[in-house]
Amino acid sequence: MPEIPPRPAPSAASDVAAGARSARSIGIIGAGQLARMMLGPAIELGLTTPVLATDPSESAADVAARVRRGRHDDEQAVRALAAEVEVITFDHEHVPTAILERLEQEGATAVHPGPAALVHAQDKLVMRERLTALGHPCPRWWRIGTADDVAAALTETDGRLVIKTPRGGYDAHGVRIVDGADQADDWLAQHGELLAEELVPFTRELSAQVARRPGGEAVAYPVVQSVQKDGVCYEVVAPAPGLDASAQQRIQGLARAIAEDLGVTGMLAVELFETADGEVLVNELAMRPHNTGHWSMDGAVTGQFEQHLRAVADLPLGSTTPLAPVSVMVNLLGGTAEDLAPGAGAALAADPELKLHLYGKSVRPGRKIGHVTLLGDDAEDLLARAHRAERLLIDGPGAPAGP
């Protein structure tokens, strides 16, 4: 897939020629699986990456060389991490904007992505207002403050709305479909304002990822197709089947434009609805490595975790060229097996081409505990093999074979 050149911006070569100094220490706020998967590339790039963890058993805290204990919303803990590093970046978007604004204003530690960009991934109302003002395609939406606002919006749709909490929602949390004016009363009481959107009759979900350096250099990954299970990303096919080169470039260009318009540094994932006429509408934004990009760890020259670190450290970005015509990723969502080792051995023995990534998490039903990837020529065959491995892993080798 072609990489999308930035709208006029310095090249990597010009940055090097100008003597730009890249960061060597990057603090990661949050210690989940995304932080964990940054650690390997950080070692390879010679970067120091302490993590801020709320608990020593968290995914990244369990394996990181340097761990600082503290909450992401505790300014003292965030400042203590910032004091150790040149750059702060994130495993999640939930750090209070005000803390990051004060750090950025003081200038001792760079914040990537900065709070002015990150707020668009933190607050869905802010995101919708800004993208709409910029002319980027979004579903019809309404700012909801009362039950009367819900009723008014329902009259402008087919009688159903998607209601979202502005902050804090992820993996289907903070999202509900309503068909009555009083069905958001509890959330209104809790949050004050809500985002309401039309229920888009989409044909599939797509995701477009770009990486951007502070100076504007940007690269795009192939647009992928994602499938959700109970609101959680379940499988990804890269590139999206049936998406021709012009559509790929158009959607990559949209993601690149959003990254530039919002001033993103690091990875940006633009989750999209594709409609029957081939148009796309922006659903969500994530300013960090994203589940829909896990395929790139094994399926692209430069995986998203290395790319994010390159971007926030202000290193030249890597190639996003795929290593095979098709890559698939299937998430492992907790099943009946509490011990994953027997299933892991069976899955790897059954398919030597399988790549397995486990997150070091305890198992509970539906929890993301890892993922598998496969590369090849035939998406259907690759998905079938990935799902066979999934069943071995989450239910154990002695469980009945699934479909």
Contacts in CASP RR format, 6 or more apart in sequence:
PFRMAT RR
TARGET T0000
AUTHOR 0000-0000-0000
METHOD contacts of the structure
MODEL  1
MPEIPPRPAPSAASDVAAGARSARSIGIIGAGQLARMMLGPAIELGLTTP
VLATDPSESAADVAARVRRGRHDDEQAVRALAAEVEVITFDHEHVPTAIL
ERLEQEGATAVHPGPAALVHAQDKLVMRERLTALGHPCPRWWRIGTADDV
AAALTETDGRLVIKTPRGGYDAHGVRIVDGADQADDWLAQHGELLAEELV
PFTRELSAQVARRPGGEAVAYPVVQSVQKDGVCYEVVAPAPGLDASAQQR
IQGLARAIAEDLGVTGMLAVELFETADGEVLVNELAMRPHNTGHWSMDGA
VTGQFEQHLRAVADLPLGSTTPLAPVSVMVNLLGGTAEDLAPGAGAALAA
DPELKLHLYGKSVRPGRKIGHVTLLGDDAEDLLARAHRAERLLIDGPGAP
AGP
1 220 0 8 1.000
1 221 0 8 1.000
1 222 0 8 1.000
1 239 0 8 1.000
1 248 0 8 1.000
1 252 0 8 1.000
1 320 0 8 1.000
1 321 0 8 1.000
1 322 0 8 1.000
2 245 0 8 1.000
2 248 0 8 1.000
2 249 0 8 1.000
3 219 0 8 1.000
3 220 0 8 1.000
3 319 0 8 1.000
3 320 0 8 1.000
3 321 0 8 1.000
4 210 0 8 1.000
4 218 0 8 1.000
4 219 0 8 1.000
4 220 0 8 1.000
4 249 0 8 1.000
4 252 0 8 1.000
4 253 0 8 1.000
4 256 0 8 1.000
5 218 0 8 1.000
6 212 0 8 1.000
6 216 0 8 1.000
6 217 0 8 1.000
6 218 0 8 1.000
6 256 0 8 1.000
6 260 0 8 1.000
7 256 0 8 1.000
7 257 0 8 1.000
7 260 0 8 1.000
9 215 0 8 1.000
9 216 0 8 1.000
9 217 0 8 1.000
9 218 0 8 1.000
10 18 0 8 1.000
10 215 0 8 1.000
10 216 0 8 1.000
10 217 0 8 1.000
11 217 0 8 1.000
12 213 0 8 1.000
12 217 0 8 1.000
12 316 0 8 1.000
12 317 0 8 1.000
15 213 0 8 1.000
15 215 0 8 1.000
15 217 0 8 1.000
15 314 0 8 1.000
15 316 0 8 1.000
16 316 0 8 1.000
20 314 0 8 1.000
21 314 0 8 1.000
22 313 0 8 1.000
22 314 0 8 1.000
22 315 0 8 1.000
23 47 0 8 1.000
23 85 0 8 1.000
23 86 0 8 1.000
23 87 0 8 1.000
23 110 0 8 1.000
23 312 0 8 1.000
23 313 0 8 1.000
23 314 0 8 1.000
24 46 0 8 1.000
24 47 0 8 1.000
24 48 0 8 1.000
24 86 0 8 1.000
24 313 0 8 1.000
25 47 0 8 1.000
25 48 0 8 1.000
25 49 0 8 1.000
25 50 0 8 1.000
25 84 0 8 1.000
25 85 0 8 1.000
25 86 0 8 1.000
25 87 0 8 1.000
26 42 0 8 1.000
26 47 0 8 1.000
26 48 0 8 1.000
26 49 0 8 1.000
26 85 0 8 1.000
26 86 0 8 1.000
26 87 0 8 1.000
26 88 0 8 1.000
26 89 0 8 1.000
26 309 0 8 1.000
26 312 0 8 1.000
26 313 0 8 1.000
27 49 0 8 1.000
27 50 0 8 1.000
27 51 0 8 1.000
27 52 0 8 1.000
27 81 0 8 1.000
27 82 0 8 1.000
27 84 0 8 1.000
27 85 0 8 1.000
27 87 0 8 1.000
27 88 0 8 1.000
27 89 0 8 1.000
28 35 0 8 1.000
28 38 0 8 1.000
28 49 0 8 1.000
28 50 0 8 1.000
28 51 0 8 1.000
28 52 0 8 1.000
28 60 0 8 1.000
28 89 0 8 1.000
28 90 0 8 1.000
28 91 0 8 1.000
29 51 0 8 1.000
29 52 0 8 1.000
29 72 0 8 1.000
29 78 0 8 1.000
29 81 0 8 1.000
29 88 0 8 1.000
29 89 0 8 1.000
29 90 0 8 1.000
29 91 0 8 1.000
29 92 0 8 1.000
29 95 0 8 1.000
30 51 0 8 1.000
30 52 0 8 1.000
30 53 0 8 1.000
30 54 0 8 1.000
30 58 0 8 1.000
30 60 0 8 1.000
30 72 0 8 1.000
30 90 0 8 1.000
30 91 0 8 1.000
30 92 0 8 1.000
31 51 0 8 1.000
31 52 0 8 1.000
31 53 0 8 1.000
31 54 0 8 1.000
31 55 0 8 1.000
31 58 0 8 1.000
31 59 0 8 1.000
31 60 0 8 1.000
31 61 0 8 1.000
31 64 0 8 1.000
31 67 0 8 1.000
31 91 0 8 1.000
32 58 0 8 1.000
32 59 0 8 1.000
32 60 0 8 1.000
32 91 0 8 1.000
32 92 0 8 1.000
32 359 0 8 1.000
33 59 0 8 1.000
33 60 0 8 1.000
33 359 0 8 1.000
33 361 0 8 1.000
33 368 0 8 1.000
33 370 0 8 1.000
34 91 0 8 1.000
34 92 0 8 1.000
34 288 0 8 1.000
34 289 0 8 1.000
34 305 0 8 1.000
35 51 0 8 1.000
35 59 0 8 1.000
35 60 0 8 1.000
35 64 0 8 1.000
35 91 0 8 1.000
36 59 0 8 1.000
36 60 0 8 1.000
36 62 0 8 1.000
36 63 0 8 1.000
36 64 0 8 1.000
36 359 0 8 1.000
36 360 0 8 1.000
37 289 0 8 1.000
37 294 0 8 1.000
37 297 0 8 1.000
37 305 0 8 1.000
37 357 0 8 1.000
38 49 0 8 1.000
38 60 0 8 1.000
38 91 0 8 1.000
38 289 0 8 1.000
38 305 0 8 1.000
38 308 0 8 1.000
38 309 0 8 1.000
39 49 0 8 1.000
39 60 0 8 1.000
39 63 0 8 1.000
39 64 0 8 1.000
40 305 0 8 1.000
41 303 0 8 1.000
41 305 0 8 1.000
41 306 0 8 1.000
41 309 0 8 1.000
42 48 0 8 1.000
42 49 0 8 1.000
42 309 0 8 1.000
44 306 0 8 1.000
45 306 0 8 1.000
45 309 0 8 1.000
45 310 0 8 1.000
45 313 0 8 1.000
45 315 0 8 1.000
47 309 0 8 1.000
47 313 0 8 1.000
48 66 0 8 1.000
48 85 0 8 1.000
49 64 0 8 1.000
49 66 0 8 1.000
49 309 0 8 1.000
50 64 0 8 1.000
50 65 0 8 1.000
50 66 0 8 1.000
50 67 0 8 1.000
50 68 0 8 1.000
50 81 0 8 1.000
50 84 0 8 1.000
50 85 0 8 1.000
51 60 0 8 1.000
51 61 0 8 1.000
51 64 0 8 1.000
51 66 0 8 1.000
51 67 0 8 1.000
51 68 0 8 1.000
51 91 0 8 1.000
52 68 0 8 1.000
52 69 0 8 1.000
52 70 0 8 1.000
52 72 0 8 1.000
52 77 0 8 1.000
52 78 0 8 1.000
52 81 0 8 1.000
53 60 0 8 1.000
53 61 0 8 1.000
53 64 0 8 1.000
53 67 0 8 1.000
53 68 0 8 1.000
53 69 0 8 1.000
53 70 0 8 1.000
54 69 0 8 1.000
54 70 0 8 1.000
54 71 0 8 1.000
54 72 0 8 1.000
55 61 0 8 1.000
56 62 0 8 1.000
56 67 0 8 1.000
56 69 0 8 1.000
59 359 0 8 1.000
59 360 0 8 1.000
59 361 0 8 1.000
60 67 0 8 1.000
60 91 0 8 1.000
61 67 0 8 1.000
62 360 0 8 1.000
66 84 0 8 1.000
68 77 0 8 1.000
68 80 0 8 1.000
68 81 0 8 1.000
68 84 0 8 1.000
69 77 0 8 1.000
70 77 0 8 1.000
71 77 0 8 1.000
72 78 0 8 1.000
72 92 0 8 1.000
72 94 0 8 1.000
72 95 0 8 1.000
73 94 0 8 1.000
73 95 0 8 1.000
73 96 0 8 1.000
73 99 0 8 1.000
75 96 0 8 1.000
75 99 0 8 1.000
75 102 0 8 1.000
78 88 0 8 1.000
78 95 0 8 1.000
78 99 0 8 1.000
78 103 0 8 1.000
79 103 0 8 1.000
81 88 0 8 1.000
82 88 0 8 1.000
82 103 0 8 1.000
82 108 0 8 1.000
82 109 0 8 1.000
83 108 0 8 1.000
83 109 0 8 1.000
85 109 0 8 1.000
86 109 0 8 1.000
86 110 0 8 1.000
87 109 0 8 1.000
87 110 0 8 1.000
87 111 0 8 1.000
87 112 0 8 1.000
87 312 0 8 1.000
87 313 0 8 1.000
88 100 0 8 1.000
88 103 0 8 1.000
88 109 0 8 1.000
88 110 0 8 1.000
88 111 0 8 1.000
88 112 0 8 1.000
89 112 0 8 1.000
89 113 0 8 1.000
89 266 0 8 1.000
89 288 0 8 1.000
89 308 0 8 1.000
89 309 0 8 1.000
89 312 0 8 1.000
90 113 0 8 1.000
90 118 0 8 1.000
90 287 0 8 1.000
90 288 0 8 1.000
91 288 0 8 1.000
92 288 0 8 1.000
93 118 0 8 1.000
93 121 0 8 1.000
93 122 0 8 1.000
93 286 0 8 1.000
93 287 0 8 1.000
93 288 0 8 1.000
94 122 0 8 1.000
94 167 0 8 1.000
94 168 0 8 1.000
95 118 0 8 1.000
97 115 0 8 1.000
97 118 0 8 1.000
97 119 0 8 1.000
97 122 0 8 1.000
100 111 0 8 1.000
100 114 0 8 1.000
100 115 0 8 1.000
100 118 0 8 1.000
101 115 0 8 1.000
103 109 0 8 1.000
103 111 0 8 1.000
104 110 0 8 1.000
104 111 0 8 1.000
104 114 0 8 1.000
104 115 0 8 1.000
110 214 0 8 1.000
110 312 0 8 1.000
112 214 0 8 1.000
112 265 0 8 1.000
112 266 0 8 1.000
112 311 0 8 1.000
112 312 0 8 1.000
113 263 0 8 1.000
113 264 0 8 1.000
113 265 0 8 1.000
113 266 0 8 1.000
113 287 0 8 1.000
113 312 0 8 1.000
114 265 0 8 1.000
116 262 0 8 1.000
116 263 0 8 1.000
117 262 0 8 1.000
117 263 0 8 1.000
117 264 0 8 1.000
117 265 0 8 1.000
117 287 0 8 1.000
118 287 0 8 1.000
119 126 0 8 1.000
120 126 0 8 1.000
120 127 0 8 1.000
120 130 0 8 1.000
120 131 0 8 1.000
120 262 0 8 1.000
120 285 0 8 1.000
120 287 0 8 1.000
121 127 0 8 1.000
121 285 0 8 1.000
121 286 0 8 1.000
121 287 0 8 1.000
122 167 0 8 1.000
122 168 0 8 1.000
123 166 0 8 1.000
123 167 0 8 1.000
124 164 0 8 1.000
124 165 0 8 1.000
124 166 0 8 1.000
124 167 0 8 1.000
124 195 0 8 1.000
124 284 0 8 1.000
125 143 0 8 1.000
125 166 0 8 1.000
125 193 0 8 1.000
125 195 0 8 1.000
126 166 0 8 1.000
127 285 0 8 1.000
128 138 0 8 1.000
128 141 0 8 1.000
128 195 0 8 1.000
128 197 0 8 1.000
130 262 0 8 1.000
131 138 0 8 1.000
131 258 0 8 1.000
131 282 0 8 1.000
132 138 0 8 1.000
132 141 0 8 1.000
134 258 0 8 1.000
134 261 0 8 1.000
136 254 0 8 1.000
136 257 0 8 1.000
136 258 0 8 1.000
136 261 0 8 1.000
136 282 0 8 1.000
137 254 0 8 1.000
137 279 0 8 1.000
137 280 0 8 1.000
137 281 0 8 1.000
137 282 0 8 1.000
138 281 0 8 1.000
138 282 0 8 1.000
139 197 0 8 1.000
139 198 0 8 1.000
139 200 0 8 1.000
139 273 0 8 1.000
139 281 0 8 1.000
139 283 0 8 1.000
140 156 0 8 1.000
140 157 0 8 1.000
140 197 0 8 1.000
140 198 0 8 1.000
141 195 0 8 1.000
141 196 0 8 1.000
141 197 0 8 1.000
141 198 0 8 1.000
142 149 0 8 1.000
142 152 0 8 1.000
142 153 0 8 1.000
142 156 0 8 1.000
142 161 0 8 1.000
142 195 0 8 1.000
142 196 0 8 1.000
142 197 0 8 1.000
143 149 0 8 1.000
143 193 0 8 1.000
143 194 0 8 1.000
143 195 0 8 1.000
143 196 0 8 1.000
144 150 0 8 1.000
144 153 0 8 1.000
144 163 0 8 1.000
144 184 0 8 1.000
144 188 0 8 1.000
144 193 0 8 1.000
144 194 0 8 1.000
144 195 0 8 1.000
144 196 0 8 1.000
145 188 0 8 1.000
145 192 0 8 1.000
145 193 0 8 1.000
145 194 0 8 1.000
146 188 0 8 1.000
147 181 0 8 1.000
147 182 0 8 1.000
147 184 0 8 1.000
147 185 0 8 1.000
147 188 0 8 1.000
148 181 0 8 1.000
149 196 0 8 1.000
150 161 0 8 1.000
150 163 0 8 1.000
150 178 0 8 1.000
150 180 0 8 1.000
150 181 0 8 1.000
150 182 0 8 1.000
150 183 0 8 1.000
150 184 0 8 1.000
150 196 0 8 1.000
151 180 0 8 1.000
151 181 0 8 1.000
153 161 0 8 1.000
153 196 0 8 1.000
154 160 0 8 1.000
154 161 0 8 1.000
154 178 0 8 1.000
154 179 0 8 1.000
154 180 0 8 1.000
154 181 0 8 1.000
157 198 0 8 1.000
157 199 0 8 1.000
158 199 0 8 1.000
159 179 0 8 1.000
160 177 0 8 1.000
160 178 0 8 1.000
160 179 0 8 1.000
160 199 0 8 1.000
161 177 0 8 1.000
161 178 0 8 1.000
161 179 0 8 1.000
161 196 0 8 1.000
161 197 0 8 1.000
161 198 0 8 1.000
161 199 0 8 1.000
162 175 0 8 1.000
162 176 0 8 1.000
162 177 0 8 1.000
162 196 0 8 1.000
162 197 0 8 1.000
162 198 0 8 1.000
162 199 0 8 1.000
163 175 0 8 1.000
163 176 0 8 1.000
163 177 0 8 1.000
163 178 0 8 1.000
163 183 0 8 1.000
163 184 0 8 1.000
163 187 0 8 1.000
163 194 0 8 1.000
163 195 0 8 1.000
163 196 0 8 1.000
164 174 0 8 1.000
164 175 0 8 1.000
164 194 0 8 1.000
164 195 0 8 1.000
164 196 0 8 1.000
164 197 0 8 1.000
165 174 0 8 1.000
165 175 0 8 1.000
165 187 0 8 1.000
165 190 0 8 1.000
165 191 0 8 1.000
165 194 0 8 1.000
165 195 0 8 1.000
166 191 0 8 1.000
166 193 0 8 1.000
166 194 0 8 1.000
166 195 0 8 1.000
167 191 0 8 1.000
168 174 0 8 1.000
169 175 0 8 1.000
171 231 0 8 1.000
171 232 0 8 1.000
171 233 0 8 1.000
172 228 0 8 1.000
172 230 0 8 1.000
172 231 0 8 1.000
172 232 0 8 1.000
174 187 0 8 1.000
176 183 0 8 1.000
176 184 0 8 1.000
176 187 0 8 1.000
177 199 0 8 1.000
178 184 0 8 1.000
184 194 0 8 1.000
184 196 0 8 1.000
187 194 0 8 1.000
188 194 0 8 1.000
200 273 0 8 1.000
200 275 0 8 1.000
200 281 0 8 1.000
201 275 0 8 1.000
201 276 0 8 1.000
202 273 0 8 1.000
202 274 0 8 1.000
202 275 0 8 1.000
202 281 0 8 1.000
203 274 0 8 1.000
203 275 0 8 1.000
203 276 0 8 1.000
203 278 0 8 1.000
204 225 0 8 1.000
204 240 0 8 1.000
204 274 0 8 1.000
205 225 0 8 1.000
205 226 0 8 1.000
205 227 0 8 1.000
205 228 0 8 1.000
205 271 0 8 1.000
205 272 0 8 1.000
205 273 0 8 1.000
205 274 0 8 1.000
205 283 0 8 1.000
206 223 0 8 1.000
206 224 0 8 1.000
206 225 0 8 1.000
206 226 0 8 1.000
206 240 0 8 1.000
206 243 0 8 1.000
206 251 0 8 1.000
206 271 0 8 1.000
206 272 0 8 1.000
206 273 0 8 1.000
206 274 0 8 1.000
206 280 0 8 1.000
207 223 0 8 1.000
207 224 0 8 1.000
207 226 0 8 1.000
207 236 0 8 1.000
207 269 0 8 1.000
207 270 0 8 1.000
207 271 0 8 1.000
207 272 0 8 1.000
207 290 0 8 1.000
207 292 0 8 1.000
207 293 0 8 1.000
208 220 0 8 1.000
208 221 0 8 1.000
208 223 0 8 1.000
208 251 0 8 1.000
208 252 0 8 1.000
208 253 0 8 1.000
208 254 0 8 1.000
208 255 0 8 1.000
208 269 0 8 1.000
208 270 0 8 1.000
208 272 0 8 1.000
209 220 0 8 1.000
209 221 0 8 1.000
209 255 0 8 1.000
209 267 0 8 1.000
209 268 0 8 1.000
209 269 0 8 1.000
209 270 0 8 1.000
209 290 0 8 1.000
209 292 0 8 1.000
209 293 0 8 1.000
209 296 0 8 1.000
209 304 0 8 1.000
210 218 0 8 1.000
210 219 0 8 1.000
210 220 0 8 1.000
210 221 0 8 1.000
210 252 0 8 1.000
210 255 0 8 1.000
210 256 0 8 1.000
210 259 0 8 1.000
210 267 0 8 1.000
210 268 0 8 1.000
210 270 0 8 1.000
211 218 0 8 1.000
211 219 0 8 1.000
211 266 0 8 1.000
211 267 0 8 1.000
211 268 0 8 1.000
211 304 0 8 1.000
211 307 0 8 1.000
211 308 0 8 1.000
211 310 0 8 1.000
211 311 0 8 1.000
211 317 0 8 1.000
211 320 0 8 1.000
212 218 0 8 1.000
212 256 0 8 1.000
212 259 0 8 1.000
212 260 0 8 1.000
212 263 0 8 1.000
212 264 0 8 1.000
212 265 0 8 1.000
212 266 0 8 1.000
212 268 0 8 1.000
212 311 0 8 1.000
213 265 0 8 1.000
213 266 0 8 1.000
213 310 0 8 1.000
213 311 0 8 1.000
213 314 0 8 1.000
213 315 0 8 1.000
213 317 0 8 1.000
214 265 0 8 1.000
214 314 0 8 1.000
215 314 0 8 1.000
216 260 0 8 1.000
217 316 0 8 1.000
217 317 0 8 1.000
218 256 0 8 1.000
218 259 0 8 1.000
218 260 0 8 1.000
218 317 0 8 1.000
219 307 0 8 1.000
219 317 0 8 1.000
219 318 0 8 1.000
219 319 0 8 1.000
219 320 0 8 1.000
220 252 0 8 1.000
220 253 0 8 1.000
220 255 0 8 1.000
220 256 0 8 1.000
220 320 0 8 1.000
221 238 0 8 1.000
221 252 0 8 1.000
221 293 0 8 1.000
221 296 0 8 1.000
221 300 0 8 1.000
221 304 0 8 1.000
221 320 0 8 1.000
222 238 0 8 1.000
222 239 0 8 1.000
222 240 0 8 1.000
222 248 0 8 1.000
222 320 0 8 1.000
222 322 0 8 1.000
223 239 0 8 1.000
223 240 0 8 1.000
223 243 0 8 1.000
223 247 0 8 1.000
223 248 0 8 1.000
223 251 0 8 1.000
223 252 0 8 1.000
224 236 0 8 1.000
224 237 0 8 1.000
224 238 0 8 1.000
224 239 0 8 1.000
224 240 0 8 1.000
224 292 0 8 1.000
224 293 0 8 1.000
224 295 0 8 1.000
225 236 0 8 1.000
225 237 0 8 1.000
225 238 0 8 1.000
225 240 0 8 1.000
225 241 0 8 1.000
225 243 0 8 1.000
226 233 0 8 1.000
226 234 0 8 1.000
226 235 0 8 1.000
226 236 0 8 1.000
226 271 0 8 1.000
226 291 0 8 1.000
226 292 0 8 1.000
227 233 0 8 1.000
227 234 0 8 1.000
227 235 0 8 1.000
227 236 0 8 1.000
228 234 0 8 1.000
229 331 0 8 1.000
229 333 0 8 1.000
230 366 0 8 1.000
232 331 0 8 1.000
232 333 0 8 1.000
232 366 0 8 1.000
232 368 0 8 1.000
233 291 0 8 1.000
233 292 0 8 1.000
233 331 0 8 1.000
234 330 0 8 1.000
234 331 0 8 1.000
234 333 0 8 1.000
235 328 0 8 1.000
235 329 0 8 1.000
235 330 0 8 1.000
235 331 0 8 1.000
235 383 0 8 1.000
235 386 0 8 1.000
236 291 0 8 1.000
236 292 0 8 1.000
236 293 0 8 1.000
236 294 0 8 1.000
236 295 0 8 1.000
236 328 0 8 1.000
236 329 0 8 1.000
237 326 0 8 1.000
237 327 0 8 1.000
237 328 0 8 1.000
237 379 0 8 1.000
237 383 0 8 1.000
238 293 0 8 1.000
238 295 0 8 1.000
238 296 0 8 1.000
238 299 0 8 1.000
238 322 0 8 1.000
238 326 0 8 1.000
238 327 0 8 1.000
238 328 0 8 1.000
238 329 0 8 1.000
239 248 0 8 1.000
239 322 0 8 1.000
239 326 0 8 1.000
240 248 0 8 1.000
241 379 0 8 1.000
243 251 0 8 1.000
247 278 0 8 1.000
251 272 0 8 1.000
251 280 0 8 1.000
254 270 0 8 1.000
254 280 0 8 1.000
254 282 0 8 1.000
255 268 0 8 1.000
255 270 0 8 1.000
258 264 0 8 1.000
258 268 0 8 1.000
258 270 0 8 1.000
258 282 0 8 1.000
258 285 0 8 1.000
259 268 0 8 1.000
262 268 0 8 1.000
264 287 0 8 1.000
265 311 0 8 1.000
265 312 0 8 1.000
266 287 0 8 1.000
266 288 0 8 1.000
266 307 0 8 1.000
266 308 0 8 1.000
266 311 0 8 1.000
266 312 0 8 1.000
267 286 0 8 1.000
267 287 0 8 1.000
267 288 0 8 1.000
267 289 0 8 1.000
267 290 0 8 1.000
267 304 0 8 1.000
267 307 0 8 1.000
267 308 0 8 1.000
267 311 0 8 1.000
268 285 0 8 1.000
268 286 0 8 1.000
268 287 0 8 1.000
269 285 0 8 1.000
269 286 0 8 1.000
269 288 0 8 1.000
269 289 0 8 1.000
269 290 0 8 1.000
269 292 0 8 1.000
269 293 0 8 1.000
270 282 0 8 1.000
270 285 0 8 1.000
271 282 0 8 1.000
271 283 0 8 1.000
271 284 0 8 1.000
271 285 0 8 1.000
271 286 0 8 1.000
271 292 0 8 1.000
272 280 0 8 1.000
272 281 0 8 1.000
272 282 0 8 1.000
272 283 0 8 1.000
273 280 0 8 1.000
273 281 0 8 1.000
273 283 0 8 1.000
274 280 0 8 1.000
275 281 0 8 1.000
288 308 0 8 1.000
289 304 0 8 1.000
289 305 0 8 1.000
289 308 0 8 1.000
290 304 0 8 1.000
291 331 0 8 1.000
291 368 0 8 1.000
293 304 0 8 1.000
293 329 0 8 1.000
294 304 0 8 1.000
294 329 0 8 1.000
294 357 0 8 1.000
294 371 0 8 1.000
294 373 0 8 1.000
295 327 0 8 1.000
295 328 0 8 1.000
295 329 0 8 1.000
295 373 0 8 1.000
296 302 0 8 1.000
296 303 0 8 1.000
296 304 0 8 1.000
296 307 0 8 1.000
296 320 0 8 1.000
296 327 0 8 1.000
297 303 0 8 1.000
297 304 0 8 1.000
297 305 0 8 1.000
297 355 0 8 1.000
297 357 0 8 1.000
297 373 0 8 1.000
298 323 0 8 1.000
298 327 0 8 1.000
298 355 0 8 1.000
298 373 0 8 1.000
298 375 0 8 1.000
299 322 0 8 1.000
299 323 0 8 1.000
299 324 0 8 1.000
299 327 0 8 1.000
299 373 0 8 1.000
299 375 0 8 1.000
300 319 0 8 1.000
300 320 0 8 1.000
300 321 0 8 1.000
300 322 0 8 1.000
300 323 0 8 1.000
300 327 0 8 1.000
301 318 0 8 1.000
301 319 0 8 1.000
301 320 0 8 1.000
301 321 0 8 1.000
301 323 0 8 1.000
302 310 0 8 1.000
302 317 0 8 1.000
302 318 0 8 1.000
302 319 0 8 1.000
302 320 0 8 1.000
306 318 0 8 1.000
307 317 0 8 1.000
307 318 0 8 1.000
307 320 0 8 1.000
309 315 0 8 1.000
310 316 0 8 1.000
310 317 0 8 1.000
310 318 0 8 1.000
311 317 0 8 1.000
323 375 0 8 1.000
324 375 0 8 1.000
324 376 0 8 1.000
324 377 0 8 1.000
325 376 0 8 1.000
325 377 0 8 1.000
326 375 0 8 1.000
326 376 0 8 1.000
326 377 0 8 1.000
326 378 0 8 1.000
326 379 0 8 1.000
326 382 0 8 1.000
327 373 0 8 1.000
327 374 0 8 1.000
327 375 0 8 1.000
327 376 0 8 1.000
327 382 0 8 1.000
328 373 0 8 1.000
328 374 0 8 1.000
328 379 0 8 1.000
328 382 0 8 1.000
328 383 0 8 1.000
328 386 0 8 1.000
329 371 0 8 1.000
329 372 0 8 1.000
329 373 0 8 1.000
329 386 0 8 1.000
330 371 0 8 1.000
330 372 0 8 1.000
330 373 0 8 1.000
330 383 0 8 1.000
330 386 0 8 1.000
330 387 0 8 1.000
330 389 0 8 1.000
330 390 0 8 1.000
331 368 0 8 1.000
331 370 0 8 1.000
331 371 0 8 1.000
332 358 0 8 1.000
332 368 0 8 1.000
332 369 0 8 1.000
332 370 0 8 1.000
332 371 0 8 1.000
332 372 0 8 1.000
332 390 0 8 1.000
332 393 0 8 1.000
332 394 0 8 1.000
333 365 0 8 1.000
333 366 0 8 1.000
333 367 0 8 1.000
333 368 0 8 1.000
333 369 0 8 1.000
333 394 0 8 1.000
334 363 0 8 1.000
334 364 0 8 1.000
334 365 0 8 1.000
334 366 0 8 1.000
334 367 0 8 1.000
334 368 0 8 1.000
334 369 0 8 1.000
334 394 0 8 1.000
335 363 0 8 1.000
335 365 0 8 1.000
335 366 0 8 1.000
335 394 0 8 1.000
335 395 0 8 1.000
336 394 0 8 1.000
336 395 0 8 1.000
336 396 0 8 1.000
336 399 0 8 1.000
337 343 0 8 1.000
337 363 0 8 1.000
337 393 0 8 1.000
337 394 0 8 1.000
337 395 0 8 1.000
337 396 0 8 1.000
337 399 0 8 1.000
338 363 0 8 1.000
340 358 0 8 1.000
340 363 0 8 1.000
340 369 0 8 1.000
340 393 0 8 1.000
340 394 0 8 1.000
342 396 0 8 1.000
342 397 0 8 1.000
343 392 0 8 1.000
343 393 0 8 1.000
343 396 0 8 1.000
343 397 0 8 1.000
344 356 0 8 1.000
344 358 0 8 1.000
344 393 0 8 1.000
345 397 0 8 1.000
346 392 0 8 1.000
346 396 0 8 1.000
346 397 0 8 1.000
347 354 0 8 1.000
347 356 0 8 1.000
347 372 0 8 1.000
347 388 0 8 1.000
347 389 0 8 1.000
347 392 0 8 1.000
347 393 0 8 1.000
348 354 0 8 1.000
348 356 0 8 1.000
350 388 0 8 1.000
350 389 0 8 1.000
350 392 0 8 1.000
351 374 0 8 1.000
351 385 0 8 1.000
351 388 0 8 1.000
351 389 0 8 1.000
353 374 0 8 1.000
353 375 0 8 1.000
354 372 0 8 1.000
354 373 0 8 1.000
354 374 0 8 1.000
354 385 0 8 1.000
354 386 0 8 1.000
354 389 0 8 1.000
355 372 0 8 1.000
355 373 0 8 1.000
355 374 0 8 1.000
356 370 0 8 1.000
356 372 0 8 1.000
356 389 0 8 1.000
356 393 0 8 1.000
357 370 0 8 1.000
357 371 0 8 1.000
357 372 0 8 1.000
357 373 0 8 1.000
358 369 0 8 1.000
358 370 0 8 1.000
359 368 0 8 1.000
359 369 0 8 1.000
359 370 0 8 1.000
360 369 0 8 1.000
361 367 0 8 1.000
361 368 0 8 1.000
361 369 0 8 1.000
361 370 0 8 1.000
363 369 0 8 1.000
369 394 0 8 1.000
372 386 0 8 1.000
372 389 0 8 1.000
372 390 0 8 1.000
372 393 0 8 1.000
373 386 0 8 1.000
374 382 0 8 1.000
374 385 0 8 1.000
374 386 0 8 1.000
375 382 0 8 1.000
376 382 0 8 1.000
391 399 0 8 1.000
391 401 0 8 1.000
391 402 0 8 1.000
392 399 0 8 1.000
END
